[in-house]
Amino acid sequence: DGVIELRNSLDQGRSVTISKFRGSDFKSGSHSVTLTDSGIKVFPKLVPEVHSKVFQPDVISSGVPELDELFNGGVERGTVTIISGPSGVGKTTLGLQFMKEAAGRGEHSIVYSFEEDIEIMLRRCDSINIPARKMVEKGTLSMVKVEPLQLAPDEFSYLVRTHVEESKASIVMIDSLASFRLATGYEDVVTRLHALLKYCQNMGVAAFLVAETQNIIGDFHLTDAS
C-alpha cells in the first residue's frame, strides 16, 4: 500500500509527497516536480547529511598576494564566503579571480549567473586579464545562465549537485543571492539555501555567494537580503 500526494501551489509549484509506502523505505518530505515534453521530472529535496567525501581543508589562493595576506593565505575548502557590496564594485570579478587560480592548478569551478548574460561576463573578464574564455574551452570553468522563474524549488539544488559530482568542482559561485531568491521563487529560500551550502561544505567545495547592498555610504550592512 502507498500514499502519494501531488500538489500545485503558487509559491511552491508542483510537488510530490510520499507519506506511506509499505514494505520499503522512502524519502519523506515534499519534492519538486516539473512536466516537460519528455515527461515527468522529479527533483528530490537535497539532504546534505547523506552526501560527503574526505577532503583536505587546504587553502584556495586568490593569486593576489596582498589579498591572500588579508585572508591568511586564502579561502579554505569546504567553507562559505559572502562577497558583499554595492553594484559595480567588482564582487563577481573577485570570485572569478579565485577561479582563475584554481584553473591554473587544473581544478574546476562553476559560476551560476542569475543576472548577467554569460557573454557580458566573458567580455569583462577579457578586459581585466582573467582568461575565462580559455578556462571554459579547457573545461576548468563552467558558466551557467539561470533564467528567472524557470526552476522548480529543488531543481537548482539538483543542478548544483549534478555539476559538483560530475565535474568534481572545487569552487561554486552563486551570483547573486537576491536574484537567486527571485528566480527560484519559493518561500523557504533560507532553509533550502542552507541545505545547498551545507552540501557544498560536506563535499569540500568552496562556495561564494554574491550579495549586493544598496548603500554605498552610511552604516555597513552585510547584505540587504533578509
C-alpha positions, 0 to 999 in steps of 0.5 A: 500500500502507498500514499502519494500526494501531488500538489500545485501551489503558487509559491511552491509549484508542483510537488510530490509527497510520499507519506506511506509506502509499505514494505520499503523505505522512502524519502519523506518530505515534499519534492519538486516536480516539473512536466516537460515534453519528455515527461515527468521530472522529479527533483528530490529535496537535497539532504546534505547529511547523506552526501560527503567525501574526505577532503583536505581543508587546504587553502584556495589562493586568490593569486593576489598576494596582498589579498591572500595576506588579508585572508591568511593565505586564502579561502579554505575548502569546504567553507562559505564566503559572502562577497558583499557590496554595492553594484559595480564594485567588482564582487563577481570579478573577485570570485572569478579571480579565485577561479582563475587560480584554481584553473591554473592548478587544473581544478574546476569551478562553476559560476551560476549567473542569475543576472548577467548574460554569460557573454557580458561576463566573458567580455569583462573578464577579457578586459581585466586579464582573467582568461575565462574564455580559455578556462571554459574551452579547457573545461576548468570553468563552467558558466551557467545562465539561470533564467528567472522563474524557470526552476522548480524549488529543488531543481537548482539544488539538483543542478548544483549537485549534478555539476559538483559530482560530475565535474568534481568542482572545487569552487561554486559561485552563486551570483547573486543571492537576491536574484537567486531568491527571485528566480527560484521563487519559493518561500523557504529560500533560507532553509533550502539555501542552507541545505545547498551550502551545507552540501557544498561544505560536506563535499569540500567545495568552496562556495561564494555567494554574491550579495549586493547592498544598496548603500554605498555610504552610511552604516555597513550592512552585510547584505540587504537580503533578509 
